[in-house]
Amino acid sequence: MNSNESFSLRNTTVNRPQLAHAESQHSITASEDYYSLSESRSSESDERSQRPGHYATPPSRFRSPQQSHELLQQSQSSLAQSLRPQRRPSRDAAAGPSAPEPAAGTSSEKSLKKQPSPPYLQQAPAASPIPEEHAGQMDPGMSPATTPGVDETPYIRFAIDQLTRDEEIRGTRLYHGLDDEDDYPVDRIIADPAMGYIDVAPPAAQAPPRSEEPPRKSESPVGRDMFVPIDPQVKSLQHPTLNFLPSILRPHMLGLYMFLCLAVLVLLIVSAVWSLRRNGLWDYDGFGGSRYFVFQYLPTLIDTIILVWLFQIQIAVMRIVPFMSMADHSNTARTPGILLDMYPSEFLVPKFQYFRAGQPILGACFVIFWLFPFTIPLLASSYNVRYFTNTSPNLWRWVAVQGVIWTVVVLYVFLIFALVLLCLVIWRRDTGLKWDPRSLADLICMLERSNIMNDYAGSEAFTSKSEFHYRLAHRTDRLGYWHTSKRPRDIFYGIGEPGGATRMYSIEQGKIREKAPEMSFMDLESHPYDDERPDLYSPEVRRGYLPWYLKDTFVVAWITIVFVLLIAFLVVSFVNRAVGRGFLPDVPVATNAGKPTSDRAGFSASNFLYSFVPATIGLLLYLLIQTVDFAFRRLTPFAELSSPRGATAEMSLLLDYPFRLPFSITISAFLNRHYRVALFSFASLLASVLPTLAGGVFWTQYYPPSNTIRVAAQLPGFIALCAFLALYALAVVALLVPSLPSRGARLALPHALTAPAHAVSWLYQSRLLSDRAFREPHTKAELVTRLVGAPVGGPWGRSMVALGMASSSQRNVVKMNEEKRPARKAEEAEALRRPLPARDSLVEPGDVRYGFGVFLGRDGREHLGVDRVRRVGTREMTILDR
């Protein structure tokens, strides 16, 4: 054996195992936020490709020599070659000349390349503690071969280290020059002779000069995957134009409504002018006749229909304005969007939120809409009877009360003007919507890939709206189409923050977890970010909010007041035949009152007082019970989610009670066995007739036998009024019926629910955002099919209004696709009809139950909100029913 062969043999025995960071082709994050590394290809020769590969160690370790006898200092060019398989001349030139590459036979002598450190962390190169001349005299037992006498723990530790690498470290392999801070909780690579790692003490931190700013972490967005807004130029079924409008706000429906308002306006003007110039309108045919119905009941009845229609228009506008604001191009307009009221709560007080949100046109429209209900009591007193002596024969004729009727005309002019302004606002701007956002499921689809969740940390336990304004006042969330900076062809739809990073994930204890957001010191004081949140189990937090008019004290007081007033009204009306005999008006009765001008105006203080005041009281009763009706519509889905076993999607996530039409809500709630919602919606519908009945039932009448003028009640109308008031009182009593769905415990929520942000606070860590059912549905019908597991039109609603009809632009896109791509259209339609199973579910989609309680979120911590009751691989939701 010659010396060369002996040297070659001895050299073989001293090779050290090489640590390799293998590039993983599998994503360890959620389905929408993964970063798959592209496959590396080498353009070197076959001889070079057969050599052992050299890989970079993680960037947090700046000293990892391949062999203990090699120098630790490496050049910048070696770093560039280790991080990227392809050379970049500019960077190679900037890095300086690199060390000559060893031959294939001595590839094991090549040291590992290290990650460049920032200037303030660079350290002087240290010599190897083992001299080079002793490198060939190592113990042959240190061979990398797997033998019974070798401890494999370092290899296993290193493999675990590779599986638990963070996304920031992945980014450093792709982009040079980034100072990515390693947030791994412990040192991943330990000092071990068998692995070739040597424990080197880090250099002492040096304080920067006072005149200089301390170096900061690089904020360059090159290494992050960011949200980039996009407006697809080519529209398709997958990416339709985002200009959906609810049916009631489309041109044909708003045009019909404005035509009806114009018709009423013209009739009012004609009647006012005709009454002055033609000695009245029509001959008086007696108290309670057909003409009495025409002048005392019909105007207010038509006005009530217009008012109920106007309420539905306002509800539709409130539903889309938050999303329309988030779809705006201006950051200022987008900021308050997610905090604007989306759910209707009441129409008793005007809404000034649009003025504060920088939308004065909408604010002015809603102030005018708030004034319009007063047209009902005004119309109830707009017509009177006057005795004309300049006709042959002398007779009583119906006349228009000039001052009152012209006030109604002004309010109708304002209404039409406001409707025109509303059309200019909603027809000239994109709404940002693919379909009508009527339920929680629709909102979840917008949040499925959202990156706005960090600022909602701990918001599920907020107690007031001011906390949401304080936390979210700086946000400029946008609704529309997006792609990410690393995946420009992956276009998706939802709510996001322009330039914000995508949601990041890591593996902890073998499970994928979303990285917890960074919280300020004040947030940590109020909401410690531990895995367990004992405060979420507190009744004060879980049931911290219930509308004041649904609390026990106010419910009892309300029932008492209603019954006392009802009994007093009935007693006063029917004792001693007061209704038939009438009562003295105690105010001037005559239409002239000694003044010819008043005579022509047709005003009577008696008829005005006993028409306007009862109609106003009836209107107030209607608006009060409507407020209770809206509360039950808004809270019923969460009451179902709070039941011990949870609820199916069709009984919770898909419920759209707050936005249904009057008759539709009653029928749908009754079929779904939500009897309280059905009762109050029906009572609210009946209560809308109270102003009409109360305003027309009392009339000033002359009684010849006694030669007196008394205020009498028109008996059929008065009996109907008493019946409606009795039904109203019974509906109020239903607030205390315990057999109906739990009155207080299930209806109570941690905080109010009026704006989209309030609902997001219970969804921001929900695993529903990762469910297959909510992943980019193209239509509302597809979403319902995924959740229910049955064709659309099942017992969940049977409402075309709930599904939303396609807008004109969507219909044009469908027509274009049918003409140009019929084969692709058929394939897409077939794919949409095919129901998709819900992720992590072993049952049918229609049997999956959802709940509102404490669950483990995507970050592995406890949260309060909406999620599935049971999931594979995680604990069951804790629902606090009592």
C-alpha positions in Angstrom: 0.0 0.0 0.0 1.6 3.3 -1.1 1.4 6.6 0.7 -1.1 8.0 -1.6 -3.5 5.2 -1.0 -2.9 5.3 2.7 -3.6 9.1 2.7 -6.7 8.6 0.7 -7.9 5.9 3.1 -7.1 8.1 6.1 -8.9 11.0 4.6 -12.0 9.0 4.1 -12.2 8.2 7.8 -12.1 11.7 9.0 -15.0 13.1 6.9 -17.5 14.9 9.0 -21.3 14.7 8.4 -22.5 17.7 6.5 -25.6 19.6 7.7 -28.1 20.2 4.9 -31.1 22.4 4.8 -33.2 20.6 2.3 -35.7 22.8 0.5 -39.2 21.6 1.3 -41.8 21.5 -1.5 -44.7 21.2 0.9 -46.5 24.1 2.5 -46.8 24.1 6.3 -49.2 27.0 6.5 -52.9 27.4 5.8 -54.3 26.8 2.3 -54.3 30.5 1.3 -51.1 31.7 3.0 -48.4 29.2 2.0 -45.0 29.8 0.4 -43.9 26.9 -1.6 -40.3 27.1 -2.5 -39.6 26.6 -6.2 -37.5 23.7 -7.2 -33.8 24.5 -7.5 -32.2 23.6 -10.7 -28.5 23.5 -11.4 -26.9 24.4 -14.7 -23.5 22.9 -13.8 -21.9 19.9 -15.4 -22.8 16.3 -14.5 -19.6 16.0 -12.5 -20.6 19.0 -10.4 -24.1 17.8 -9.9 -22.9 14.5 -8.5 -20.9 16.0 -5.8 -22.3 16.3 -2.3 -24.5 19.4 -1.9 -23.7 22.3 0.3 -26.5 24.2 2.0 -26.7 27.2 4.2 -27.4 27.0 7.9 -30.2 29.1 9.4 -29.4 32.8 9.6 -29.5 33.0 13.3 -26.2 31.0 13.5 -23.2 32.9 12.2 -20.6 30.2 13.1 -21.3 26.7 11.8 -18.1 25.3 10.3 -18.4 22.1 8.3 -15.3 20.8 10.0 -13.8 21.9 13.3 -10.4 22.7 11.8 -11.6 25.1 9.1 -11.7 28.8 9.4 -15.0 30.4 10.2 -14.8 33.6 8.1 -16.4 33.3 4.7 -16.8 35.7 1.8 -19.9 37.4 0.6 -19.7 35.6 -2.7 -19.8 32.3 -1.0 -23.0 33.4 0.8 -24.6 34.4 -2.5 -23.8 31.0 -4.0 -25.2 29.1 -1.1 -28.5 31.0 -1.0 -29.3 31.0 -4.7 -28.3 28.3 -7.2 -28.2 31.0 -10.0 -25.5 33.5 -10.1 -26.2 37.2 -10.2 -23.2 39.1 -11.8 -24.0 42.3 -10.0 -24.1 40.8 -6.6 -21.0 38.6 -7.3 -19.1 41.6 -8.4 -20.1 43.6 -5.4 -19.2 40.8 -3.0 -15.6 40.7 -4.2 -13.5 37.7 -5.5 -14.6 34.4 -4.0 -12.3 31.7 -2.8 -11.3 29.1 -5.3 -13.7 26.2 -5.4 -12.1 22.9 -4.3 -12.1 19.8 -6.5 -14.7 17.1 -6.3 -12.5 14.8 -4.4 -12.0 17.4 -1.7 -15.5 18.6 -1.5 -15.8 17.5 2.1 -13.1 20.1 3.0 -15.3 22.9 1.9 -16.8 24.9 4.7 -20.5 25.8 5.1 -21.5 29.3 4.0 -23.0 31.5 6.6 -25.8 34.1 6.6 -24.4 37.7 6.4 -24.9 39.5 9.7 -25.7 43.2 10.1 -22.8 45.5 10.6 -23.5 45.9 14.3 -23.5 42.1 14.8 -20.5 41.2 12.8 -17.7 39.6 14.8 -14.1 38.9 14.1 -13.2 35.6 12.6 -12.1 33.0 15.1 -9.6 30.3 14.4 -10.6 26.7 14.7 -9.7 25.2 18.1 -8.4 22.1 16.3 -5.3 22.6 14.3 -5.4 21.6 10.7 -2.4 19.3 11.0 -4.4 17.1 13.3 -7.4 16.9 11.1 -6.5 13.5 9.6 -6.0 11.9 13.0 -9.6 11.7 14.2 -11.2 8.7 15.7 -12.6 6.4 13.0 -15.6 5.8 15.4 -16.8 9.3 14.4 -17.9 8.1 11.0 -21.3 9.4 9.8 -22.4 5.9 9.0 -25.4 4.7 11.1 -24.0 2.1 13.5 -25.2 0.9 16.9 -22.6 2.8 18.8 -23.4 6.3 17.4 -25.9 8.7 19.0 -28.4 9.9 16.4 -29.9 12.6 18.7 -28.2 15.5 17.0 -29.5 14.4 13.6 -33.0 14.2 15.0 -32.7 17.5 16.6 -31.6 19.0 13.4 -34.5 17.4 11.4 -36.9 18.9 13.9 -35.3 22.2 13.5 -35.9 22.1 9.8 -39.6 21.3 10.2 -40.2 24.2 12.6 -38.6 26.9 10.6 -40.5 30.2 10.4 -41.6 31.9 7.3 -39.1 34.8 7.8 -36.2 32.3 7.5 -37.7 31.0 4.3 -37.7 34.5 3.1 -34.0 34.9 3.7 -33.3 32.1 1.3 -35.0 33.9 -1.5 -34.0 37.5 -0.8 -30.6 38.8 0.1 -29.8 41.7 2.3 -32.7 41.2 4.7 -32.1 41.1 8.4 -34.7 38.6 9.5 -34.9 38.2 13.2 -35.2 34.7 14.4 -38.0 34.4 16.9 -37.6 30.7 17.7 -38.0 30.3 21.4 -34.8 28.2 22.0 -31.5 27.6 20.4 -32.2 25.2 17.6 -28.7 24.0 17.0 -26.8 22.8 20.1 -23.1 22.3 20.4 -22.3 18.8 19.5 -19.0 17.3 18.2 -20.8 14.7 16.0 -22.6 17.4 14.2 -19.6 19.6 13.6 -21.2 22.6 15.5 -19.0 24.5 18.0 -20.6 26.6 20.7 -19.2 30.1 20.2 -20.1 32.9 22.6 -21.8 35.8 20.9 -20.0 39.1 21.0 -21.0 41.7 23.6 -23.5 44.2 22.4 -21.9 47.6 21.8 -23.9 50.7 22.6 -24.2 52.9 19.5 -22.8 56.4 19.6 -25.1 59.0 21.0 -25.0 61.0 17.8 -26.2 58.1 15.8 -29.5 56.3 15.8 -29.4 52.7 16.9 -29.7 50.3 13.9 -33.2 49.0 13.3 -34.6 45.9 11.8 -35.0 46.3 8.1 -38.5 47.2 7.0 -38.0 46.4 3.4 -41.1 44.7 2.0 -39.1 42.6 -0.4 -39.2 39.5 1.9 -42.9 39.8 2.9 -45.9 38.6 1.0 -48.2 41.6 0.8 -51.7 42.3 -0.3 -51.8 44.1 -3.6 -55.2 45.6 -4.8 -56.1 44.8 -8.3 -59.0 45.5 -10.6 -59.3 42.6 -13.2 -59.7 44.0 -16.7 -61.4 40.9 -18.0 -64.6 40.1 -16.1 -65.7 36.5 -15.8 -67.9 34.3 -13.6 -65.1 34.0 -11.2 -64.3 37.7 -11.1 -67.5 39.6 -11.9 -67.9 43.4 -11.7 -68.3 44.4 -8.0 -71.3 46.6 -8.5 -74.1 44.4 -7.0 -77.1 46.3 -5.7 -80.1 44.9 -3.8 -83.2 44.6 -5.9 -85.0 47.4 -4.0 -82.1 49.8 -4.9 -82.0 49.1 -8.6 -83.2 51.6 -11.2 -86.5 49.9 -12.0 -87.5 49.6 -8.3 -86.4 53.0 -7.2 -87.9 54.5 -10.3 -91.2 52.9 -9.5 -91.0 54.2 -5.9 -90.2 57.7 -7.1 -93.1 57.5 -9.6 -95.5 56.6 -6.7 -94.2 59.5 -4.7 -94.6 61.9 -7.6 -98.2 60.7 -8.2 -99.0 61.3 -4.5 -97.3 64.7 -4.7 -99.3 65.7 -7.8 -102.6 64.6 -6.2 -101.9 66.6 -3.1 -101.1 69.8 -5.1 -104.2 69.3 -7.3 -106.4 68.8 -4.2 -105.0 71.9 -2.5 -105.4 74.1 -5.5 -108.8 72.7 -6.5 -110.2 73.1 -3.0 -109.4 76.9 -3.1 -110.7 77.6 -6.6 -113.8 75.3 -6.8 -115.4 75.6 -3.4 -114.2 72.4 -2.0 -113.5 68.9 -3.3 -116.5 66.8 -2.8 -119.9 66.9 -1.1 -120.0 65.5 2.4 -122.2 62.3 2.6 -122.2 61.8 6.3 -120.1 60.6 9.2 -118.6 57.2 8.3 -119.6 57.1 4.7 -117.5 56.0 1.7 -116.3 59.6 1.1 -115.2 59.7 4.8 -113.0 56.7 4.1 -111.5 58.4 1.0 -110.5 61.6 2.9 -109.7 60.2 6.4 -108.3 56.8 5.9 -107.1 56.4 2.3 -104.4 59.2 2.3 -102.8 57.9 5.5 -103.0 54.3 4.3 -101.2 55.1 1.0 -98.7 57.1 3.0 -98.1 54.2 5.3 -97.3 51.9 2.3 -94.8 54.5 1.1 -93.3 54.8 4.6 -92.8 51.0 4.9 -91.3 50.9 1.5 -89.0 53.8 2.5 -87.9 51.8 5.6 -86.9 48.9 3.4 -84.9 51.3 1.2 -83.1 52.6 4.2 -82.3 49.1 5.4 -80.9 48.2 2.1 -78.8 51.4 2.0 -77.5 50.8 5.5 -76.6 47.2 4.5 -74.3 48.2 1.5 -72.9 51.6 2.6 -70.2 50.1 4.9 -68.9 47.9 2.1 -69.3 50.7 -0.5 -67.1 52.9 1.7 -64.5 50.1 1.9 -64.6 49.8 -1.9 -63.8 53.5 -2.4 -60.4 54.6 -3.8 -59.9 57.2 -1.1 -58.3 56.2 2.1 -60.3 58.8 4.0 -63.6 57.3 2.8 -62.5 53.8 3.6 -61.5 54.5 7.2 -64.9 54.6 8.8 -66.5 52.0 6.5 -66.2 49.0 8.8 -67.6 51.0 11.7 -70.8 52.2 10.0 -74.1 50.6 11.1 -75.0 47.7 8.9 -77.9 46.2 10.9 -81.1 48.2 11.4 -81.9 49.0 15.0 -84.5 51.8 15.0 -86.0 54.6 13.1 -87.0 56.7 16.2 -84.0 59.0 16.1 -82.1 60.4 13.1 -78.8 59.0 12.0 -75.9 61.4 12.0 -73.2 58.8 11.5 -72.8 59.5 7.8 -71.9 63.2 8.5 -69.2 62.0 10.9 -68.0 59.5 8.2 -67.5 62.2 5.7 -70.6 61.4 3.6 -72.8 64.5 3.9 -75.1 63.5 1.0 -76.1 60.3 2.6 -76.4 62.1 6.0 -78.8 64.6 4.5 -80.8 61.9 2.9 -81.3 60.0 6.1 -82.3 63.2 8.0 -85.0 63.7 5.3 -86.0 60.1 5.6 -86.4 60.6 9.3 -88.8 63.5 8.8 -91.0 61.8 6.4 -93.0 59.6 8.9 -94.6 62.8 10.2 -96.5 63.0 7.0 -98.9 60.3 8.4 -100.3 62.4 11.2 -100.2 65.5 9.0 -102.2 63.7 6.3 -104.7 62.5 8.9 -105.6 66.1 9.6 -105.2 67.5 6.0 -108.9 67.3 5.1 -111.9 68.9 6.8 -115.5 69.7 6.2 -116.8 73.2 5.6 -120.4 74.5 5.2 -120.7 76.6 2.0 -123.4 79.2 1.8 -122.6 80.6 -1.6 -123.9 77.5 -3.4 -127.4 76.4 -4.2 -128.4 74.6 -2.2 -126.2 75.3 0.8 -124.3 72.2 1.8 -121.2 70.7 3.5 -118.2 69.9 1.3 -114.8 68.4 1.9 -112.0 70.9 1.7 -108.2 70.7 1.9 -106.6 72.3 5.0 -104.1 74.5 3.2 -101.4 75.0 5.8 -101.2 71.3 6.6 -101.4 69.9 3.1 -98.7 72.2 1.8 -96.5 71.1 4.6 -97.0 67.5 3.4 -96.2 68.7 -0.1 -92.9 70.2 1.1 -91.9 66.9 2.8 -92.7 64.9 -0.3 -90.6 67.3 -2.4 -87.7 66.8 0.0 -88.2 63.0 -0.2 -88.0 63.0 -3.9 -85.0 65.2 -3.9 -83.3 62.9 -1.3 -84.1 59.9 -3.5 -82.4 61.6 -6.5 -79.3 62.3 -4.5 -79.3 58.7 -3.2 -79.5 57.4 -6.8 -76.5 59.6 -7.8 -74.5 58.2 -4.9 -75.2 54.5 -5.3 -75.6 54.2 -9.0 -72.3 56.0 -9.9 -70.1 54.1 -7.5 -69.1 50.5 -7.2 -70.5 48.8 -4.1 -67.6 46.3 -3.9 -70.1 43.5 -3.6 -70.5 40.2 -5.5 -73.9 39.5 -3.9 -76.2 40.8 -1.2 -74.4 40.6 2.2 -77.4 39.5 4.3 -76.0 37.0 6.7 -73.0 36.0 8.8 -72.0 33.5 6.1 -71.7 36.3 3.6 -69.4 38.2 5.9 -67.2 35.2 6.6 -66.6 34.8 2.8 -65.2 38.3 2.8 -62.8 37.5 5.7 -61.7 34.1 4.4 -58.2 35.4 3.3 -58.3 38.8 5.1 -55.2 40.3 6.6 -56.9 42.7 8.9 -57.2 40.4 11.9 -54.3 41.7 14.0 -56.1 44.8 15.2 -59.1 42.8 16.4 -57.1 40.9 19.1 -59.1 40.8 22.2 -62.0 42.7 20.7 -64.5 39.9 21.4 -64.7 41.1 25.0 -65.1 44.8 24.2 -68.1 46.4 26.0 -68.7 49.6 24.0 -68.6 51.0 20.6 -66.0 53.5 21.6 -63.4 50.8 22.1 -63.9 49.7 18.5 -63.5 53.3 17.3 -60.3 53.7 19.4 -58.8 50.5 18.0 -59.9 50.7 14.4 -60.0 54.5 13.7 -56.7 54.4 11.8 -57.5 51.5 9.5 -58.1 51.9 5.8 -59.5 48.5 5.0 -60.5 47.9 1.4 -63.1 45.5 -0.1 -62.3 44.2 -3.6 -60.0 41.9 -5.6 -56.5 41.2 -4.4 -53.4 39.3 -5.3 -50.2 38.9 -3.2 -46.8 40.1 -4.1 -45.5 36.6 -4.4 -48.5 35.1 -6.1 -49.7 37.7 -8.7 -51.8 35.2 -10.6 -53.8 34.1 -7.6 -56.7 36.7 -7.6 -59.1 36.5 -4.7 -61.9 38.6 -3.3 -62.3 40.0 0.2 -61.6 42.6 2.8 -57.9 43.5 3.3 -55.3 46.1 4.1 -53.4 47.4 1.0 -49.7 46.7 1.6 -50.4 44.6 4.7 -48.7 41.3 5.1 -50.6 38.0 4.7 -51.4 35.9 7.7 -48.4 34.0 8.9 -48.4 30.5 10.3 -45.9 28.3 12.2 -45.9 24.8 13.6 -46.1 24.4 17.3 -46.3 20.9 18.9 -47.0 19.4 15.6 -50.0 21.6 14.8 -50.3 24.5 12.4 -51.0 27.7 14.2 -51.5 31.3 13.0 -49.0 33.6 14.5 -50.4 35.7 17.3 -50.5 39.5 16.6 -48.2 41.8 18.4 -50.1 43.5 21.2 -49.4 46.7 23.0 -48.6 47.0 26.6 -52.1 48.3 27.4 -53.7 45.4 25.5 -51.6 43.0 27.5 -52.8 44.6 30.7 -56.5 44.3 29.8 -56.3 41.1 27.8 -53.3 38.9 28.7 -52.5 36.9 25.6 -52.3 33.5 27.2 -53.6 30.2 25.8 -56.4 30.3 28.4 -58.7 33.2 28.9 -60.6 32.9 32.1 -62.4 36.2 31.5 -64.2 34.8 28.5 -66.1 32.4 30.8 -67.4 35.2 33.0 -71.1 35.9 32.7 -70.3 39.6 32.8 -68.3 39.2 29.6 -70.4 36.6 27.8 -73.7 38.4 28.5 -72.5 41.9 28.9 -74.9 43.5 26.4 -78.6 43.3 26.0 -80.7 46.1 24.6 -82.1 48.1 27.5 -85.7 47.6 26.4 -85.2 43.8 26.6 -84.0 43.8 30.2 -86.2 42.5 32.9 -86.9 45.8 34.6 -87.9 47.6 31.4 -89.9 44.7 30.1 -92.0 44.6 33.2 -92.5 48.4 33.2 -93.4 48.4 29.6 -96.0 45.6 30.0 -97.5 47.4 33.0 -97.7 50.7 31.1 -99.2 49.2 28.0 -101.9 47.3 29.9 -102.8 50.2 32.2 -103.2 52.6 29.2 -105.2 50.0 27.2 -107.6 49.3 30.1 -108.0 53.1 30.7 -108.7 53.7 27.1 -111.3 51.0 26.9 -113.0 52.1 30.1 -113.2 55.7 29.1 -114.4 54.8 25.6 -117.2 52.4 26.5 -118.4 53.4 30.0 -121.6 55.5 29.7 -121.6 55.0 25.9 -118.9 57.7 25.6 -118.0 56.6 22.1 -121.5 56.9 20.7 -122.4 60.1 22.6 -119.1 61.8 22.0 -117.3 64.4 24.2 -116.9 68.1 24.1 -113.8 69.2 22.2 -112.8 72.1 24.5 -111.2 73.8 21.5 -112.5 76.0 18.7 -114.5 73.9 16.2 -115.6 76.2 13.3 -113.5 76.3 10.2 -113.7 80.1 10.0 -113.5 81.2 13.7 -114.8 84.6 12.6 -112.1 85.1 9.9 -112.7 84.7 6.2 -109.1 83.8 5.5 -109.2 80.9 7.9 -112.5 79.9 6.4 -110.9 79.5 3.0 -108.0 77.6 4.5 -110.4 75.0 6.0 -108.5 74.7 9.3 -110.4 73.4 12.4 -108.5 73.3 15.7 -110.8 70.5 16.9 -110.3 68.1 14.0 -106.6 68.9 13.8 -106.1 68.1 17.5 -108.1 64.9 17.5 -106.5 63.6 14.3 -102.9 64.7 14.6 -102.3 63.7 18.2 -103.8 60.1 18.0 -102.0 59.5 14.7 -98.7 60.6 16.3 -99.3 58.3 19.3 -100.0 55.4 16.9 -96.9 56.2 14.9 -94.8 56.2 18.1 -96.3 52.8 19.1 -95.4 51.5 15.7 -91.8 52.7 15.8 -91.4 51.3 19.3 -92.5 47.8 18.5 -90.5 47.9 15.3 -87.4 48.6 17.4 -88.1 45.4 19.4 -88.7 43.5 16.2 -85.3 44.6 14.8 -83.6 43.5 18.0 -85.0 40.0 17.8 -84.2 39.7 14.1 -80.6 40.7 14.8 -80.0 38.6 17.9 -81.9 35.4 16.9 -79.0 33.8 14.9 -76.7 34.2 17.9 -79.5 32.9 20.2 -79.5 29.7 18.0 -75.8 29.5 18.1 -75.8 29.7 21.9 -78.1 26.7 22.3 -76.4 23.8 24.1 -76.0 21.7 20.9 -75.4 24.6 18.6 -77.3 25.1 15.3 -77.1 24.1 11.7 -76.0 26.7 9.1 -79.5 27.2 7.8 -80.7 28.1 11.3 -77.8 30.4 12.2 -75.2 31.5 9.7 -77.6 31.8 6.8 -80.4 33.6 8.6 -81.1 37.0 7.1 -83.9 38.1 9.3 -82.8 41.8 9.7 -83.1 42.4 6.0 -86.2 40.5 5.0 -89.4 42.1 3.8 -92.4 42.3 6.2 -94.4 39.3 5.0 -91.3 37.3 4.1 -89.9 37.5 7.6 -93.0 36.3 9.3 -93.4 33.3 7.1 -89.7 32.4 7.1 -89.5 32.7 10.9 -92.6 30.6 11.4 -91.3 27.8 9.2 -88.0 27.9 11.1 -89.9 27.7 14.4 -88.6 31.0 15.5 -92.0 31.9 16.9 -91.0 35.0 18.7 -89.5 36.6 15.6 -92.6 35.6 13.7 -94.9 37.1 16.4 -93.1 40.4 16.6 -92.7 40.9 12.9 -96.4 40.2 12.5 -97.2 42.6 15.3 -94.9 45.2 13.8 -96.8 44.9 10.5 -100.1 45.2 12.2 -98.9 48.2 14.2 -98.2 50.1 11.0 -102.0 50.4 10.7 -102.3 52.1 14.1 -101.5 55.7 12.8 -104.1 55.3 10.1 -106.8 54.1 12.4 -106.1 56.5 15.2 -105.9 59.5 12.9 -109.2 58.9 11.2 -111.4 57.5 13.9 -112.2 60.7 15.8 -114.4 63.4 14.2 -116.1 66.6 15.2 -119.8 66.1 14.7 -122.9 68.2 15.2 -125.8 66.7 17.2 -129.1 68.4 16.4 -131.1 67.0 19.3 -128.9 68.7 21.9 -127.7 71.4 19.5 -124.1 70.7 20.5 -120.9 69.9 18.7 -119.1 66.9 20.1 -116.1 64.7 19.1 -117.4 61.3 18.3 -115.6 58.1 17.2 -116.4 56.3 14.0 -117.5 53.0 15.4 -116.2 50.4 12.9 -112.8 52.1 12.9 -112.8 52.4 16.7 -113.5 48.7 17.2 -110.7 47.9 14.7 -108.4 50.2 16.7 -109.2 48.5 20.0 -108.5 45.1 18.4 -105.1 46.1 17.1 -104.2 47.7 20.4 -105.1 44.4 22.2 -102.9 42.4 19.8 -100.2 44.9 20.4 -100.4 44.4 24.2 -100.4 40.6 23.8 -97.2 40.8 21.7 -95.6 42.8 24.4 -96.5 40.1 27.0 -94.6 37.6 24.8 -91.4 39.2 26.0 -91.8 37.3 29.3 -93.0 34.0 28.0 -90.3 31.5 29.1 -91.3 28.7 26.8 -90.1 30.6 23.8 -86.4 30.6 23.0 -84.5 31.8 26.0 -85.4 35.4 26.6 -82.3 36.8 28.1 -79.4 34.4 28.4 -79.1 33.4 24.7 -80.0 36.8 23.3 -77.3 38.6 25.3 -74.0 39.2 23.6 -70.6 40.5 24.8 -71.3 43.8 23.0 -73.7 45.5 20.6 -74.1 44.2 17.0 -74.7 46.9 14.5 -71.5 47.3 12.4 -69.5 44.8 10.4 -66.6 45.3 12.9 -68.7 44.0 15.7 -69.3 40.8 13.9 -65.7 40.5 12.8 -64.7 40.6 16.5 -66.3 37.1 16.9 -64.8 35.8 13.7 -61.2 37.0 13.5 -59.8 33.8 15.0 -62.5 31.4 14.0 -61.5 28.3 12.1 -64.5 28.9 9.8 -62.2 31.2 7.8 -60.2 28.1 6.8 -63.2 25.9 6.1 -63.6 24.6 2.5 -67.3 25.8 2.5 -66.3 29.4 2.6 -63.3 29.3 0.2 -64.0 31.6 -2.7 -67.6 30.7 -3.6 -68.6 32.4 -6.9 -72.3 32.9 -6.1 -74.5 33.0 -3.1 -76.2 29.8 -4.4 -72.9 28.0 -4.3 -72.3 29.1 -0.8 -75.7 27.9 0.4 -75.2 24.6 -1.4 -71.9 24.0 0.4 -73.3 24.8 3.8 -76.6 23.1 3.6 -75.5 20.2 1.4 -78.7 20.4 -0.7 -79.9 22.3 -3.8 -80.8 25.9 -3.2 -84.4 26.5 -2.4 -84.7 24.2 0.6 -86.5 25.0 3.8 -83.9 27.5 4.9 -85.6 30.4 3.1 -87.1 29.8 -0.3 -86.5 33.5 -1.1 -85.0 34.8 -4.3 -84.4 38.1 -2.3 -82.2 36.2 0.1 -80.1 34.7 -2.7 -79.9 38.0 -4.5 -80.6 38.4 -8.2 -77.7 38.9 -10.6 -76.9 42.5 -11.5 -77.0 43.7 -15.1 -73.2 43.5 -15.4 -73.2 39.9 -14.1 -75.9 38.9 -16.6 -73.8 40.5 -19.4 -70.8 38.5 -18.3 -72.8 35.3 -18.3 -74.2 36.1 -21.7 -70.6 36.8 -23.0 -69.4 33.5 -21.6 -72.3 31.6 -23.1 -71.5 33.0 -26.5 -67.7 32.8 -26.5 -67.0 29.8 -24.2 -70.0 27.5 -24.1 -67.9 24.4 -23.2 -66.1 26.1 -20.4 -69.4 27.6 -19.2 -71.0 24.2 -19.0 -68.0 22.8 -17.0 -68.0 25.7 -14.6 -71.8 25.3 -14.1 -71.4 21.6 -13.4 -68.6 22.3 -10.9 -70.8 24.8 -9.1 -73.7 22.4 -8.8 -71.4 19.8 -7.2 -71.6 20.2 -3.4 -68.3 20.4 -1.6 -67.7 18.8 1.8 -66.7 20.9 4.7 -63.2 20.6 5.9 -62.4 18.5 8.9 -66.0 17.1 8.9 -66.9 13.5 9.0 -70.6 14.2 8.5 -72.8 15.8 5.9 -72.5 19.5 5.5 -76.1 20.0 6.4 -75.5 18.2 9.8 -72.5 20.3 10.8 -73.4 22.3 13.9 -72.1 25.8 14.7 -72.0 27.5 18.0 -71.2 30.8 19.9 -68.8 30.1 22.7 -65.2 29.7 23.8 -63.1 27.8 21.3 -59.5 27.3 20.3 -58.7 29.7 17.5 -56.3 29.4 14.6 -53.5 30.6 16.9 -54.1 27.8 19.4 -55.5 30.1 22.1 -59.0 30.5 23.6 -61.4 33.0 21.9 -65.0 33.8 22.2 -67.0 33.8 19.0 -68.5 31.7 16.2 -67.1 28.4 15.2 -68.0 24.7 14.8 -69.1 23.0 17.9 -66.9 20.0 17.2 -63.8 19.6 15.1 -61.5 16.8 14.4 -58.2 17.1 16.3 -59.3 19.8 18.7 -61.4 20.2 21.8 -65.1 20.8 21.7 -66.5 24.4 21.9 -67.6 25.5 25.4 -71.1 27.1 25.1 -72.2 29.2 28.0 -75.9 28.7 27.9 -76.7 29.9 31.4 
